[in-house]
Amino acid sequence: MKSINIKTKDVDVKVAHLIKKRWSTRAFSNQQISNEQIATLFEATRWTASSMNEQPWSYIYAKKGSEAYDKMVDCMMDGNKPWAKNASIVVLSLAKKNFDYNDFDNRHYLYDIGAANTTLLLQAADMDIYGHLIGGFEMEKAVKAFEVPATLEIACFISLGFLDDAETLEEPFKSRELSPRPRKEISEFAFEGKLG
């Protein structure tokens, strides 16, 4: 598929294969993710580093065709629904705001869920499963639909599935799928000794 070649083009400095391979597709095939594969994805998140080893993440996942899946897609903004509805599974990613051991504020909870989500996506890439983090959703609707308690905060939705050809997408999603991934130069964000 030509979108793979576009999205995984050569990097400036050699990085690990999975970092280069991971990208946010919108074109999902009909191939379904198995229960065993789902377990592997969440096993990977167990081993993510977190502040005080709190592991503040929680996940609700739903398989395509289920009522929960339809509810998740319904919570998304209109610009995400046309392609997200084709994923094999959709995941609701949540994080606990306070530490378990003392109930104090955990100011790292969103950092930790981000790290866990990245670990999940890298494990997925190793299995030829592609994911797309979705921040465009209706927060209040999602909180109500999934009865999210005040102790948790929704970080994002994640669509996961096997890759399909970009030609299956309507515009403007097809063009986005076939465009290179823009990235800042290292010199724009990494500075030795002081901020640039």
KOLDO-52420 format. One record per residue (C-alpha): residue number from 1; residue in three letters; chain; x, y, z. Coordinates in steps of 0.1 Angstrom, whole numbers, plus 5000, padded with zeros to 4 digits. Each point is the difference from the previous one (the first is absolute). Layout:
residues N
site num = NUM residu = ALA chaine = A u = X v = Y w = Z .
...
//
This chain:
residues 196
site num = 1 residu = MET chaine = A u = 5000 v = 5000 w = 5000 .
site num = 2 residu = LYS chaine = A u = 5014 v = 5033 w = 4989 .
site num = 3 residu = SER chaine = A u = 4989 v = 5018 w = 5032 .
site num = 4 residu = ILE chaine = A u = 5024 v = 4978 w = 5020 .
site num = 5 residu = ASN chaine = A u = 5029 v = 5012 w = 4979 .
site num = 6 residu = ILE chaine = A u = 4990 v = 5036 w = 5004 .
site num = 7 residu = LYS chaine = A u = 4994 v = 4998 w = 5037 .
site num = 8 residu = THR chaine = A u = 5032 v = 4980 w = 5008 .
site num = 9 residu = LYS chaine = A u = 5025 v = 5019 w = 4978 .
site num = 10 residu = ASP chaine = A u = 5036 v = 5003 w = 5011 .
site num = 11 residu = VAL chaine = A u = 5006 v = 5019 w = 5033 .
site num = 12 residu = ASP chaine = A u = 5029 v = 5025 w = 5005 .
site num = 13 residu = VAL chaine = A u = 5016 v = 4979 w = 5027 .
site num = 14 residu = LYS chaine = A u = 4997 v = 4962 w = 5004 .
site num = 15 residu = VAL chaine = A u = 4972 v = 4991 w = 5025 .
site num = 16 residu = ALA chaine = A u = 4985 v = 4967 w = 5011 .
site num = 17 residu = HIS chaine = A u = 4979 v = 4983 w = 4974 .
site num = 18 residu = LEU chaine = A u = 4967 v = 5002 w = 5019 .
site num = 19 residu = ILE chaine = A u = 5003 v = 5037 w = 5006 .
site num = 20 residu = LYS chaine = A u = 5004 v = 5005 w = 4963 .
site num = 21 residu = LYS chaine = A u = 4972 v = 4975 w = 4992 .
site num = 22 residu = ARG chaine = A u = 4974 v = 5015 w = 5023 .
site num = 23 residu = TRP chaine = A u = 4977 v = 5026 w = 4984 .
site num = 24 residu = SER chaine = A u = 4964 v = 5010 w = 5002 .
site num = 25 residu = THR chaine = A u = 4980 v = 4984 w = 4973 .
site num = 26 residu = ARG chaine = A u = 4964 v = 5007 w = 4990 .
site num = 27 residu = ALA chaine = A u = 4996 v = 4971 w = 4976 .
site num = 28 residu = PHE chaine = A u = 4990 v = 4968 w = 5018 .
site num = 29 residu = SER chaine = A u = 4994 v = 4966 w = 4984 .
site num = 30 residu = ASN chaine = A u = 4972 v = 4975 w = 5010 .
site num = 31 residu = GLN chaine = A u = 5025 v = 4977 w = 5017 .
site num = 32 residu = GLN chaine = A u = 4991 v = 4998 w = 5037 .
site num = 33 residu = ILE chaine = A u = 5024 v = 5001 w = 5029 .
site num = 34 residu = SER chaine = A u = 4997 v = 4968 w = 5020 .
site num = 35 residu = ASN chaine = A u = 4995 v = 4997 w = 5038 .
site num = 36 residu = GLU chaine = A u = 5036 v = 4987 w = 5003 .
site num = 37 residu = GLN chaine = A u = 5013 v = 5031 w = 4982 .
site num = 38 residu = ILE chaine = A u = 4979 v = 5023 w = 5021 .
site num = 39 residu = ALA chaine = A u = 5015 v = 4983 w = 5031 .
site num = 40 residu = THR chaine = A u = 5035 v = 5006 w = 4986 .
site num = 41 residu = LEU chaine = A u = 4993 v = 5037 w = 4995 .
site num = 42 residu = PHE chaine = A u = 4989 v = 5005 w = 5036 .
site num = 43 residu = GLU chaine = A u = 5028 v = 4978 w = 5014 .
site num = 44 residu = ALA chaine = A u = 5024 v = 5024 w = 4983 .
site num = 45 residu = THR chaine = A u = 4984 v = 5030 w = 5019 .
site num = 46 residu = ARG chaine = A u = 5006 v = 4982 w = 5033 .
site num = 47 residu = TRP chaine = A u = 5037 v = 5005 w = 4996 .
site num = 48 residu = THR chaine = A u = 4999 v = 5037 w = 4993 .
site num = 49 residu = ALA chaine = A u = 5020 v = 5023 w = 5024 .
site num = 50 residu = SER chaine = A u = 4978 v = 5022 w = 5023 .
site num = 51 residu = SER chaine = A u = 5005 v = 5023 w = 5029 .
site num = 52 residu = MET chaine = A u = 5003 v = 4981 w = 5032 .
site num = 53 residu = ASN chaine = A u = 4991 v = 4969 w = 4979 .
site num = 54 residu = GLU chaine = A u = 4964 v = 5011 w = 5004 .
site num = 55 residu = GLN chaine = A u = 4989 v = 4988 w = 4966 .
site num = 56 residu = PRO chaine = A u = 4970 v = 5024 w = 5000 .
site num = 57 residu = TRP chaine = A u = 4986 v = 4989 w = 4967 .
site num = 58 residu = SER chaine = A u = 4967 v = 4982 w = 4993 .
site num = 59 residu = TYR chaine = A u = 4987 v = 4989 w = 4966 .
site num = 60 residu = ILE chaine = A u = 4965 v = 4991 w = 4988 .
site num = 61 residu = TYR chaine = A u = 5001 v = 4983 w = 4966 .
site num = 62 residu = ALA chaine = A u = 4973 v = 4990 w = 4976 .
site num = 63 residu = LYS chaine = A u = 5000 v = 4978 w = 4969 .
site num = 64 residu = LYS chaine = A u = 4985 v = 5010 w = 4967 .
site num = 65 residu = GLY chaine = A u = 4963 v = 4990 w = 4999 .
site num = 66 residu = SER chaine = A u = 4994 v = 5004 w = 5037 .
site num = 67 residu = GLU chaine = A u = 4977 v = 5026 w = 5017 .
site num = 68 residu = ALA chaine = A u = 5029 v = 5014 w = 5019 .
site num = 69 residu = TYR chaine = A u = 5020 v = 5005 w = 4968 .
site num = 70 residu = ASP chaine = A u = 4971 v = 5020 w = 4984 .
site num = 71 residu = LYS chaine = A u = 4998 v = 5021 w = 5032 .
site num = 72 residu = MET chaine = A u = 5037 v = 5008 w = 4998 .
site num = 73 residu = VAL chaine = A u = 4999 v = 5010 w = 4963 .
site num = 74 residu = ASP chaine = A u = 4969 v = 5021 w = 5008 .
site num = 75 residu = CYS chaine = A u = 5020 v = 5020 w = 5026 .
site num = 76 residu = MET chaine = A u = 5025 v = 5010 w = 4973 .
site num = 77 residu = MET chaine = A u = 4999 v = 5033 w = 4981 .
site num = 78 residu = ASP chaine = A u = 4986 v = 4998 w = 4965 .
site num = 79 residu = GLY chaine = A u = 5035 v = 5003 w = 4984 .
site num = 80 residu = ASN chaine = A u = 5011 v = 4967 w = 5016 .
site num = 81 residu = LYS chaine = A u = 4969 v = 4978 w = 4996 .
site num = 82 residu = PRO chaine = A u = 5003 v = 4992 w = 4963 .
site num = 83 residu = TRP chaine = A u = 5032 v = 4981 w = 5004 .
site num = 84 residu = ALA chaine = A u = 5001 v = 4991 w = 5037 .
site num = 85 residu = LYS chaine = A u = 4968 v = 4979 w = 4995 .
site num = 86 residu = ASN chaine = A u = 5021 v = 4975 w = 4979 .
site num = 87 residu = ALA chaine = A u = 5025 v = 4991 w = 5028 .
site num = 88 residu = SER chaine = A u = 5000 v = 4965 w = 5014 .
site num = 89 residu = ILE chaine = A u = 4998 v = 5013 w = 5035 .
site num = 90 residu = VAL chaine = A u = 4996 v = 5034 w = 5016 .
site num = 91 residu = VAL chaine = A u = 5015 v = 5007 w = 5034 .
site num = 92 residu = LEU chaine = A u = 4991 v = 5026 w = 5026 .
site num = 93 residu = SER chaine = A u = 5032 v = 5011 w = 5018 .
site num = 94 residu = LEU chaine = A u = 4996 v = 5013 w = 5036 .
site num = 95 residu = ALA chaine = A u = 5023 v = 5010 w = 5029 .
site num = 96 residu = LYS chaine = A u = 4995 v = 5002 w = 5037 .
site num = 97 residu = LYS chaine = A u = 5007 v = 5036 w = 5013 .
site num = 98 residu = ASN chaine = A u = 5011 v = 4991 w = 5036 .
site num = 99 residu = PHE chaine = A u = 5026 v = 4975 w = 5014 .
site num = 100 residu = ASP chaine = A u = 4985 v = 4968 w = 5014 .
site num = 101 residu = TYR chaine = A u = 5024 v = 4999 w = 5030 .
site num = 102 residu = ASN chaine = A u = 4992 v = 5034 w = 5014 .
site num = 103 residu = ASP chaine = A u = 4972 v = 5015 w = 4979 .
site num = 104 residu = PHE chaine = A u = 5022 v = 5031 w = 4992 .
site num = 105 residu = ASP chaine = A u = 4998 v = 5016 w = 4966 .
site num = 106 residu = ASN chaine = A u = 5022 v = 4982 w = 4975 .
site num = 107 residu = ARG chaine = A u = 5012 v = 5028 w = 4978 .
site num = 108 residu = HIS chaine = A u = 5015 v = 4974 w = 4976 .
site num = 109 residu = TYR chaine = A u = 4969 v = 4980 w = 4992 .
site num = 110 residu = LEU chaine = A u = 4995 v = 5013 w = 4965 .
site num = 111 residu = TYR chaine = A u = 5037 v = 4996 w = 4993 .
site num = 112 residu = ASP chaine = A u = 4997 v = 4964 w = 5012 .
site num = 113 residu = ILE chaine = A u = 4970 v = 4992 w = 4979 .
site num = 114 residu = GLY chaine = A u = 5018 v = 5015 w = 4970 .
site num = 115 residu = ALA chaine = A u = 5029 v = 4977 w = 5006 .
site num = 116 residu = ALA chaine = A u = 4977 v = 4970 w = 5003 .
site num = 117 residu = ASN chaine = A u = 4982 v = 5009 w = 4968 .
site num = 118 residu = THR chaine = A u = 5033 v = 5003 w = 4982 .
site num = 119 residu = THR chaine = A u = 5011 v = 4966 w = 5013 .
site num = 120 residu = LEU chaine = A u = 4968 v = 4985 w = 4987 .
site num = 121 residu = LEU chaine = A u = 5005 v = 5016 w = 4966 .
site num = 122 residu = LEU chaine = A u = 5036 v = 4987 w = 4997 .
site num = 123 residu = GLN chaine = A u = 4988 v = 4965 w = 5010 .
site num = 124 residu = ALA chaine = A u = 4973 v = 5003 w = 4974 .
site num = 125 residu = ALA chaine = A u = 5025 v = 5010 w = 4974 .
site num = 126 residu = ASP chaine = A u = 5020 v = 4969 w = 5008 .
site num = 127 residu = MET chaine = A u = 4969 v = 4980 w = 4992 .
site num = 128 residu = ASP chaine = A u = 4992 v = 5019 w = 4967 .
site num = 129 residu = ILE chaine = A u = 4971 v = 5016 w = 5018 .
site num = 130 residu = TYR chaine = A u = 4996 v = 5038 w = 4995 .
site num = 131 residu = GLY chaine = A u = 4984 v = 5024 w = 5023 .
site num = 132 residu = HIS chaine = A u = 4988 v = 5036 w = 5000 .
site num = 133 residu = LEU chaine = A u = 4997 v = 5021 w = 5032 .
site num = 134 residu = ILE chaine = A u = 4968 v = 5021 w = 4999 .
site num = 135 residu = GLY chaine = A u = 4997 v = 5032 w = 5020 .
site num = 136 residu = GLY chaine = A u = 4971 v = 5012 w = 4980 .
site num = 137 residu = PHE chaine = A u = 4970 v = 4988 w = 5021 .
site num = 138 residu = GLU chaine = A u = 4972 v = 5014 w = 5021 .
site num = 139 residu = MET chaine = A u = 5013 v = 4997 w = 5036 .
site num = 140 residu = GLU chaine = A u = 4967 v = 5004 w = 5018 .
site num = 141 residu = LYS chaine = A u = 4983 v = 4975 w = 4977 .
site num = 142 residu = ALA chaine = A u = 5027 v = 4974 w = 5005 .
site num = 143 residu = VAL chaine = A u = 5001 v = 5005 w = 5038 .
site num = 144 residu = LYS chaine = A u = 4962 v = 4994 w = 5001 .
site num = 145 residu = ALA chaine = A u = 5000 v = 4972 w = 4975 .
site num = 146 residu = PHE chaine = A u = 5026 v = 4980 w = 5019 .
site num = 147 residu = GLU chaine = A u = 4992 v = 5012 w = 5035 .
site num = 148 residu = VAL chaine = A u = 5035 v = 5013 w = 5006 .
site num = 149 residu = PRO chaine = A u = 5004 v = 5009 w = 5037 .
site num = 150 residu = ALA chaine = A u = 5015 v = 5034 w = 5010 .
site num = 151 residu = THR chaine = A u = 5031 v = 4982 w = 5012 .
site num = 152 residu = LEU chaine = A u = 5010 v = 4992 w = 4964 .
site num = 153 residu = GLU chaine = A u = 5006 v = 5022 w = 4970 .
site num = 154 residu = ILE chaine = A u = 4996 v = 4989 w = 4964 .
site num = 155 residu = ALA chaine = A u = 5032 v = 5005 w = 4981 .
site num = 156 residu = CYS chaine = A u = 4989 v = 4989 w = 4965 .
site num = 157 residu = PHE chaine = A u = 4985 v = 4974 w = 4979 .
site num = 158 residu = ILE chaine = A u = 5022 v = 4976 w = 4980 .
site num = 159 residu = SER chaine = A u = 4989 v = 4983 w = 4968 .
site num = 160 residu = LEU chaine = A u = 5019 v = 4968 w = 4992 .
site num = 161 residu = GLY chaine = A u = 5001 v = 4977 w = 4971 .
site num = 162 residu = PHE chaine = A u = 5018 v = 4985 w = 4971 .
site num = 163 residu = LEU chaine = A u = 5010 v = 5022 w = 4971 .
site num = 164 residu = ASP chaine = A u = 4980 v = 5005 w = 4968 .
site num = 165 residu = ASP chaine = A u = 5009 v = 5019 w = 4969 .
site num = 166 residu = ALA chaine = A u = 4995 v = 5037 w = 5001 .
site num = 167 residu = GLU chaine = A u = 4978 v = 4998 w = 4969 .
site num = 168 residu = THR chaine = A u = 4972 v = 4987 w = 5022 .
site num = 169 residu = LEU chaine = A u = 4998 v = 5034 w = 5017 .
site num = 170 residu = GLU chaine = A u = 4979 v = 5029 w = 4989 .
site num = 171 residu = GLU chaine = A u = 5014 v = 5035 w = 4999 .
site num = 172 residu = PRO chaine = A u = 5015 v = 5018 w = 5018 .
site num = 173 residu = PHE chaine = A u = 5012 v = 4969 w = 5018 .
site num = 174 residu = LYS chaine = A u = 5015 v = 4983 w = 4970 .
site num = 175 residu = SER chaine = A u = 5023 v = 5030 w = 4993 .
site num = 176 residu = ARG chaine = A u = 5010 v = 5001 w = 5037 .
site num = 177 residu = GLU chaine = A u = 5008 v = 4963 w = 4999 .
site num = 178 residu = LEU chaine = A u = 5022 v = 5005 w = 4969 .
site num = 179 residu = SER chaine = A u = 5019 v = 5031 w = 5012 .
site num = 180 residu = PRO chaine = A u = 5034 v = 4997 w = 5018 .
site num = 181 residu = ARG chaine = A u = 5001 v = 5003 w = 5038 .
site num = 182 residu = PRO chaine = A u = 5014 v = 5035 w = 5008 .
site num = 183 residu = ARG chaine = A u = 5024 v = 5001 w = 5029 .
site num = 184 residu = LYS chaine = A u = 5019 v = 5029 w = 5016 .
site num = 185 residu = GLU chaine = A u = 5038 v = 5000 w = 4996 .
site num = 186 residu = ILE chaine = A u = 5019 v = 4988 w = 5032 .
site num = 187 residu = SER chaine = A u = 5015 v = 5035 w = 5002 .
site num = 188 residu = GLU chaine = A u = 4965 v = 5015 w = 5006 .
site num = 189 residu = PHE chaine = A u = 4994 v = 4981 w = 5032 .
site num = 190 residu = ALA chaine = A u = 5032 v = 4986 w = 5015 .
site num = 191 residu = PHE chaine = A u = 5026 v = 5024 w = 5014 .
site num = 192 residu = GLU chaine = A u = 5032 v = 4994 w = 5019 .
site num = 193 residu = GLY chaine = A u = 5004 v = 5019 w = 5033 .
site num = 194 residu = LYS chaine = A u = 4971 v = 5025 w = 4995 .
site num = 195 residu = LEU chaine = A u = 4969 v = 5007 w = 4980 .
site num = 196 residu = GLY chaine = A u = 5008 v = 5011 w = 4964 .
//
